[in-house]
Amino acid sequence: MDNKCDQISTGKVKEKKLEVIDGYTIKYHANGITMWSKGKIIDGQPEGYWEWYRPDGTIKRSGFFEKGEPTGEWVTYDSEGKKYKTTDRSRK
């Protein structure tokens, strides 16, 4: 299991803790405890399935990337983690 910790800076936004575990990049909210996002990065770009979470741990959004571009079905979840909206991001 690959387990790297790092701090990333995103300009005006607070730094987020970042780990890479088994090929998945996991970023944490500013509190450093709850997960903000999880997915794979290949050649510096998001690839495959990704998920984003609220500070309370409920899922907020999920979707797929292909070579760094959003594609396919993207789901937004309500504050209880229930499916709220689906958006088709397929290239036309």
C-alpha angles and dihedrals in degrees: 000000000000109000116179125163123200141155119238128198121215101184112251094007119088116263115269125216111241131197133178111211122174090340095309119119110219120191123190133213116258089271087070091225112075121062117251100183142352131195145104127285117204121183089351095305133098112259133184126351120000134181132197125201139200121241089260090059099253117133114258106178141354135188149135133268128201114194090338096311124110112246140168126007119357119190127203117200130206124240090277093053095255120139108268107166139004123207126190109222095174117141112251 
